[in-house]
Amino acid sequence: MIAEHVSQGYGHTSVLADVSIRLEAGTIALLGPNGAGKTTLLRTLATVQPLRGGRLEICGQDVHSERLARAARRSLGYLPQGFGYDPAMSVFDFVFYGAWVRGVPRAERTEDTNEALSYVGLADRAREKMGRLSGGMRQRAGIAWAIVGRPAIALLDEPTVGLDPEQRIDFRNLLRGLTGTAVLLSTHLTDDVDAVCDRVIVMDKGSIIFTGTTKELKTKDDGGPGNTSIERGYISLLAQGDRVA
């Protein structure tokens, strides 16, 4: 996926300004404070929100119409923060519906749904109602929704919110197994970033202020606030932006 000079907003309010990123296989963290534009960027990359300006390429195809956006969604898995679900729907039907929404061919939907449920460890819960799942299991069902049909790109918005430490470790292991998939993980948790991410994008005030490896982010550590080197590096970048402003 390639996004070049993307602008985005709501009404007269600008949210993203001249944002350019490239996603390749591996896990990339998207860090930034509340209001930085992370969710808007993910919605734009997921083709939920049409571009205001700039260019979006998904799997080699420029996406500049709704018809092309529908075709591109076959290659995209998107898990919004606080995703919606019908509590009375079975786990299998929830993930199967996700396959249908993204355009997985009819002949492949059942097999792909079972494969996704097995991957996230919910094969034995396939007939259980979504409303009866624990928070951690529900998040796993959400991951299955996002990866059913083996999309080339997975966009995950704050998927570890509300998970306990053990559940977050399980989530990290799931991410490590997504070989060959470009994963963009929006999060506030720098320890998750350090554990599973290859690269980091830091956003602030609708713009990208850093792109690099986790090691390169740690070099921004200036000894200021924070409990780890990567956290101090991240906070230092945000503080530099405040000083410039």
Protein Blocks (a to p, Z undefined) as FASTA:
>chain_A
ZZehiacdehjbcfbghiacdddedddddeddehilmmmmmmmmnomaccfbdcddeehi
acfbfklmmmmmmmpccddehiacdfkbcfklmmmmmmmmnopafklmmmmmmmmmmmno
pmmmmmpcfklpcfklmmmmmmmmmmgopiabdcdehklgoiafklmmmmmmmmmmmghi
acddddfblklmmmmpmbdcddeehiafbdcdfklmmmmpgoiacjbfklmmmmmmmmmm
mmmZZ
